[in-house]
Amino acid sequence: MPPSHLDPRLLRGFVAVAEELHFTRAAARLYVAQQALSRDVRRLERELGAELFVRSTRQVTLTADGERLLPLARRVLQAQDDLLSAFGQARPLLVDCNSSSLGTPRRVLHRARELAPGLEMMARYESGLTGAASEVLAGRLDVSFGRYAGLAPALRAALDHQPVRYEPMAVLLPEDHRLAARPCVPLAELAGEEVYAGAGNPRTPEWTDLAHRLFEGRGIEVASPVPMAVGDEEFGRIMAKTRTPVLAVVDFPAMPGSVLRPLVDPVPLSPISLVWRKELVHPALDALRQAAAQVAAEEGWLRRPEGGWIPAIDAKIMSVSE
């Protein structure tokens, strides 16, 4: 006989394994022991009378019954989350801050925690809105920050956003670079240079696209891909080795052997939005949106400087949503 009741915890464990296709990663994502997760999956299989995964020493794959259950389980869990949120019993909100060193997401999250101290908002550092967007749509993240207009149209159609900041852009230079002594760097002075802007990183094509739009017609080239570096220390080491200027924002962290200089003439702007899955209902999302609006108003984050540069598509999308 089919069960009369299913524990939502079992469904949540099943969905995590189905999305990760790896019990260890799924257990880490849920903050549970792998053995406990394996027991929950076996219990769910017994209660449903169906095998949900094919397990081997090398891989985990979904069976036909597992494929059939996955969309149903996601709908049940979303309905449960919506119900609990409506009555103030929300699960933790998972917030992608891109990088632990970037100031804009951290400041918004800090303010949201002040506004709603009773709600749990867990930070993640996924790096890149395109990469994070797929995690948001799959339910592995709830909220991210970044250049919304740089997402593929299909992604934008499934997501909502709130403009947060037009952040002035900068260039990170080796400390002995010919332009390092300047207090700021006119874009024209970078003509003939190759500047690193994340080319080849599948999680950040929206940033590379922004660089291409900025450099077009100015004689500046986007540098070729370099080995993928995770974390500030590794990134700094790779950049010191290649000695390539790096396109950045003004609150980019200091790197040994490098200097950060604002770009001017014009001042290029990186449009940052708060981005979430459409129809997400969660009181912590409300707190984040309130926090973003407060900090943006206090700091003038949404005032574009005279002569500031952003692509036309970003100007259109941001202005509609402001």
Backbone torsions as a table, in degrees:
resi	resn	phi	psi	omega
1	MET	NA	143.0	176.4
2	PRO	-69.4	151.6	-178.3
3	PRO	-68.6	149.7	176.7
4	SER	-85.8	-13.8	-178.5
5	HIS	-151.4	140.8	174.8
6	LEU	-122.5	128.7	177.0
7	ASP	-66.6	123.2	179.0
8	PRO	-56.9	-27.1	178.0
9	ARG	-60.4	-37.4	179.6
10	LEU	-66.2	-41.4	178.7
11	LEU	-65.8	-38.7	-179.9
12	ARG	-65.1	-40.0	176.5
13	GLY	-64.5	-42.2	177.6
14	PHE	-60.0	-46.4	-178.5
15	VAL	-62.3	-41.1	179.7
16	ALA	-61.5	-45.1	179.1
17	VAL	-66.9	-39.8	-179.3
18	ALA	-63.6	-34.3	-179.0
19	GLU	-82.6	-35.6	-179.4
20	GLU	-86.1	-27.9	-173.2
21	LEU	52.2	40.5	-177.5
22	HIS	-164.5	118.8	-175.0
23	PHE	-68.0	-37.4	-178.6
24	THR	-65.8	-46.0	179.0
25	ARG	-65.1	-40.0	179.9
26	ALA	-64.2	-40.5	179.0
27	ALA	-64.5	-41.4	178.4
28	ALA	-63.5	-39.0	179.3
29	ARG	-63.7	-34.5	-178.1
30	LEU	-94.1	-2.6	-178.5
31	TYR	59.5	44.0	176.0
32	VAL	-129.7	163.5	176.2
33	ALA	-72.1	146.1	-178.9
34	GLN	-60.6	-38.6	-179.6
35	GLN	-62.4	-40.3	179.1
36	ALA	-65.3	-39.8	178.2
37	LEU	-65.0	-41.9	178.8
38	SER	-61.8	-40.1	177.9
39	ARG	-63.5	-41.7	-179.9
40	ASP	-63.0	-41.6	179.6
41	VAL	-64.9	-42.5	178.3
42	ARG	-63.7	-38.5	178.1
43	ARG	-63.7	-42.8	178.4
44	LEU	-62.0	-41.4	179.1
45	GLU	-62.4	-40.9	178.4
46	ARG	-64.5	-43.9	-176.9
47	GLU	-66.9	-33.6	179.7
48	LEU	-87.6	-16.3	-176.8
49	GLY	67.6	35.1	-177.4
50	ALA	-145.5	144.4	173.1
51	GLU	-85.4	125.6	-174.2
52	LEU	-100.4	-25.3	-178.0
53	PHE	-132.9	147.8	166.9
54	VAL	-100.9	118.5	-175.9
55	ARG	-108.4	138.1	171.2
56	SER	-139.7	176.5	179.6
57	THR	-68.9	-17.3	-175.3
58	ARG	-108.2	-26.8	-174.5
59	GLN	-156.3	161.8	175.1
60	VAL	-123.6	130.4	177.9
61	THR	-132.5	155.9	177.6
62	LEU	-79.6	140.7	169.9
63	THR	-81.1	177.3	176.9
64	ALA	-61.9	-38.9	177.4
65	ASP	-67.0	-36.5	176.8
66	GLY	-63.8	-42.8	177.1
67	GLU	-61.5	-37.6	-179.2
68	ARG	-70.3	-36.3	-177.4
69	LEU	-74.9	-32.4	-169.5
70	LEU	-55.3	-53.7	-179.5
71	PRO	-64.2	-32.1	178.8
72	LEU	-67.9	-42.8	-179.6
73	ALA	-64.4	-39.7	179.0
74	ARG	-62.0	-41.0	-179.4
75	ARG	-66.4	-41.0	178.9
76	VAL	-62.2	-45.4	-178.0
77	LEU	-67.2	-38.1	177.8
78	GLN	-65.4	-41.0	178.4
79	ALA	-62.9	-39.6	177.6
80	GLN	-64.4	-44.6	179.4
81	ASP	-60.9	-42.8	179.7
82	ASP	-63.0	-41.4	-179.4
83	LEU	-64.1	-48.3	-179.3
84	LEU	-63.5	-39.4	179.3
85	SER	-62.7	-40.0	-178.5
86	ALA	-63.0	-23.7	-179.0
87	PHE	-113.4	22.8	172.2
88	GLY	72.6	21.3	179.4
89	GLN	-118.3	55.6	-171.2
90	ALA	-76.9	146.9	168.8
91	ARG	-70.4	167.5	175.5
92	PRO	-60.1	139.7	175.7
93	LEU	-90.5	129.0	-179.0
94	LEU	-95.0	115.6	-171.5
95	VAL	-114.9	118.0	176.4
96	ASP	-83.3	120.0	179.3
97	CYS	-102.2	14.2	178.6
98	ASN	66.8	-60.6	-178.1
99	SER	-151.2	143.6	-180.0
100	SER	-66.6	-12.7	-175.6
101	SER	-98.4	-7.6	-177.6
102	LEU	-89.0	132.0	-170.2
103	GLY	-78.1	-36.1	-172.8
104	THR	-60.5	-54.7	179.4
105	PRO	-61.2	-40.0	-178.1
106	ARG	-63.4	-40.0	-179.4
107	ARG	-67.5	-40.0	177.8
108	VAL	-65.4	-44.5	-179.8
109	LEU	-63.6	-41.7	179.1
110	HIS	-60.5	-44.0	179.8
111	ARG	-66.1	-41.0	179.7
112	ALA	-61.5	-38.8	177.8
113	ARG	-66.2	-32.6	175.5
114	GLU	-68.5	-39.5	-178.6
115	LEU	-71.2	-32.8	-175.4
116	ALA	-133.7	69.1	-175.2
117	PRO	-64.5	-19.1	179.8
118	GLY	-83.6	-6.4	-179.5
119	LEU	-103.6	143.8	179.8
120	GLU	-95.6	124.5	175.5
121	MET	-123.9	111.4	-175.7
122	MET	-96.8	126.4	179.7
123	ALA	-83.5	140.9	170.5
124	ARG	-126.1	159.1	-179.0
125	TYR	-129.0	86.8	-172.8
126	GLU	-92.4	-26.2	176.9
127	SER	69.0	100.5	175.4
128	GLY	102.7	126.4	-176.7
129	LEU	-69.4	-37.6	-179.9
130	THR	-60.6	-45.6	177.7
131	GLY	-63.6	-43.6	-179.4
132	ALA	-67.3	-33.9	-177.0
133	ALA	-60.1	-40.2	178.5
134	SER	-65.8	-33.9	176.9
135	GLU	-68.6	-38.0	178.3
136	VAL	-63.7	-45.9	-178.4
137	LEU	-66.4	-29.5	179.1
138	ALA	-83.8	-5.4	179.7
139	GLY	85.6	6.5	179.1
140	ARG	-84.1	-17.3	171.2
141	LEU	-134.7	161.5	177.4
142	ASP	-109.5	-37.9	-171.2
143	VAL	-141.3	146.2	173.8
144	SER	-142.4	176.7	177.8
145	PHE	-128.2	147.3	174.3
146	GLY	155.8	-166.1	-175.1
147	ARG	-85.5	94.6	-175.3
148	TYR	-61.0	-40.0	-178.0
149	ALA	-65.9	-19.0	-179.9
150	GLY	-83.0	-4.7	177.8
151	LEU	-77.1	154.4	174.2
152	ALA	-62.1	145.6	-178.6
153	PRO	-52.4	-36.9	-179.7
154	ALA	-64.7	-35.7	176.9
155	LEU	-70.2	-44.3	-180.0
156	ARG	-59.9	-34.7	-177.9
157	ALA	-65.3	-24.9	-178.2
158	ALA	-98.4	-2.3	-175.0
159	LEU	-123.4	157.5	173.3
160	ASP	-118.5	163.0	-178.0
161	HIS	-152.6	161.7	175.5
162	GLN	-134.6	119.4	178.6
163	PRO	-58.2	138.6	-178.0
164	VAL	-119.2	-43.4	-172.3
165	ARG	-159.7	143.9	162.4
166	TYR	-100.2	97.8	-174.5
167	GLU	-90.8	124.3	177.9
168	PRO	-59.5	142.8	-177.6
169	MET	-96.0	162.1	-174.7
170	ALA	-144.9	175.9	175.4
171	VAL	-129.5	133.5	176.6
172	LEU	-94.4	122.0	-173.3
173	LEU	-120.6	145.6	167.5
174	PRO	-56.0	142.5	-172.7
175	GLU	-63.8	-16.9	176.1
176	ASP	-104.2	14.9	177.4
177	HIS	-65.9	153.3	-177.2
178	ARG	-60.8	-22.9	-178.3
179	LEU	-103.3	0.8	-172.3
180	ALA	-65.4	-26.9	-178.1
181	ALA	-77.9	-13.6	-179.9
182	ARG	-71.4	142.6	174.6
183	PRO	-70.6	-27.1	174.6
184	CYS	-149.5	161.8	-173.3
185	VAL	-120.3	113.9	171.9
186	PRO	-63.4	138.8	-178.8
187	LEU	-55.3	-37.0	-178.1
188	ALA	-59.8	-26.9	-178.7
189	GLU	-73.0	-13.2	177.9
190	LEU	-89.8	-0.1	177.9
191	ALA	-56.2	134.8	-178.9
192	GLY	89.4	-7.7	-179.8
193	GLU	-92.6	154.6	165.1
194	GLU	-102.0	127.9	-175.8
195	VAL	-120.9	129.4	-179.4
196	TYR	-74.5	132.3	-179.9
197	ALA	-142.8	38.5	174.6
198	GLY	76.7	15.4	179.8
199	ALA	-55.6	133.8	179.0
200	GLY	90.2	-10.5	178.0
201	ASN	-85.2	113.8	-175.0
202	PRO	-69.1	-13.0	-179.5
203	ARG	-88.8	-14.3	-172.3
204	THR	-128.8	36.2	-179.3
205	PRO	-63.5	-23.7	178.0
206	GLU	-64.5	-32.6	177.9
207	TRP	-73.9	-43.1	178.6
208	THR	-63.1	-39.4	177.1
209	ASP	-62.4	-40.7	177.9
210	LEU	-60.7	-41.4	179.2
211	ALA	-64.3	-44.4	179.0
212	HIS	-58.6	-43.0	-179.8
213	ARG	-65.1	-38.8	-179.5
214	LEU	-70.2	-39.8	-174.1
215	PHE	-81.9	-18.7	-175.6
216	GLU	-56.4	128.7	178.1
217	GLY	77.4	4.0	-178.8
218	ARG	-111.9	3.2	177.6
219	GLY	74.4	18.6	178.9
220	ILE	-107.3	136.2	-178.8
221	GLU	-107.8	145.2	171.3
222	VAL	-78.0	124.9	-176.9
223	ALA	-65.6	152.0	178.7
224	SER	-64.5	160.1	179.2
225	PRO	-58.8	148.7	174.1
226	VAL	-120.8	167.6	177.6
227	PRO	-54.0	136.5	-178.8
228	MET	-63.8	129.1	-179.1
229	ALA	-118.4	131.5	178.4
230	VAL	-110.6	122.9	-179.8
231	GLY	96.3	151.7	-176.2
232	ASP	-61.3	-40.0	-176.6
233	GLU	-63.3	-47.5	-179.9
234	GLU	-67.2	-39.4	178.7
235	PHE	-60.7	-46.3	179.3
236	GLY	-61.6	-38.2	179.4
237	ARG	-65.1	-44.5	-179.8
238	ILE	-65.5	-41.7	-179.6
239	MET	-66.9	-36.5	176.9
240	ALA	-65.9	-33.2	-179.8
241	LYS	-72.7	-41.4	-178.1
242	THR	-83.7	-24.2	-179.4
243	ARG	58.2	34.4	178.7
244	THR	-95.8	132.3	171.8
245	PRO	-56.9	149.0	-175.2
246	VAL	-123.9	129.2	173.4
247	LEU	-73.8	129.1	-173.5
248	ALA	-143.3	-168.1	173.1
249	VAL	-121.4	166.7	-169.4
250	VAL	-68.3	-19.3	177.9
251	ASP	-100.8	20.6	176.3
252	PHE	-62.6	141.6	-175.3
253	PRO	-68.9	153.5	176.3
254	ALA	-65.1	143.0	177.4
255	MET	-123.4	135.7	178.0
256	PRO	-56.0	134.4	177.4
257	GLY	79.0	7.5	-177.6
258	SER	-131.5	161.2	173.8
259	VAL	-129.6	146.8	179.2
260	LEU	-105.6	126.7	-178.1
261	ARG	-127.6	130.0	176.4
262	PRO	-62.3	147.1	175.4
263	LEU	-93.5	141.6	-178.2
264	VAL	-139.9	171.3	174.8
265	ASP	56.8	62.6	-1.5
266	PRO	-86.7	174.9	173.3
267	VAL	-85.0	108.0	178.6
268	PRO	-76.6	142.9	-175.6
269	LEU	-119.1	137.9	175.2
270	SER	-98.8	109.4	-177.4
271	PRO	-76.6	121.5	-177.5
272	ILE	-113.9	129.9	175.9
273	SER	-122.2	155.8	165.1
274	LEU	-86.2	128.7	-171.2
275	VAL	-127.6	134.8	179.8
276	TRP	-146.5	166.3	179.0
277	ARG	-70.8	134.1	178.8
278	LYS	-57.0	142.0	178.1
279	GLU	71.2	9.6	172.9
280	LEU	-66.9	127.0	177.6
281	VAL	-115.4	118.5	-178.2
282	HIS	-164.1	129.2	-179.5
283	PRO	-61.7	-28.9	178.2
284	ALA	-70.5	-30.0	173.6
285	LEU	-63.9	-41.2	176.9
286	ASP	-60.1	-40.8	179.0
287	ALA	-65.7	-40.3	177.9
288	LEU	-63.6	-42.4	179.8
289	ARG	-65.1	-40.9	177.2
290	GLN	-64.2	-42.8	179.8
291	ALA	-63.0	-43.7	179.8
292	ALA	-60.7	-42.6	179.9
293	ALA	-66.1	-40.1	179.9
294	GLN	-64.2	-51.7	-176.6
295	VAL	-65.5	-39.8	178.3
296	ALA	-60.4	-41.2	179.7
297	ALA	-68.3	-42.4	-178.7
298	GLU	-65.7	-38.1	-174.8
299	GLU	-97.4	-4.0	-177.2
300	GLY	67.1	32.2	-175.2
301	TRP	-66.1	-25.9	-177.3
302	LEU	-101.7	13.3	171.7
303	ARG	-92.8	117.2	179.6
304	ARG	-82.4	128.1	178.7
305	PRO	-64.3	149.8	178.6
306	GLU	-58.8	129.0	-178.1
307	GLY	80.7	3.7	177.7
308	GLY	-64.5	145.9	-175.4
309	TRP	-109.6	130.3	163.4
310	ILE	-143.9	155.7	177.5
311	PRO	-61.5	152.5	-178.2
312	ALA	-59.2	-38.4	-178.3
313	ILE	-64.7	-37.6	178.9
314	ASP	-68.7	-42.6	179.5
315	ALA	-58.9	-41.4	-178.5
316	LYS	-67.2	-48.6	-175.8
317	ILE	-69.4	-41.6	-179.5
318	MET	-66.4	-42.6	-176.3
319	SER	-67.7	-32.4	177.7
320	VAL	-65.1	-32.7	-173.4
321	SER	-96.3	-11.9	-177.3
322	GLU	-69.6	NA	NA
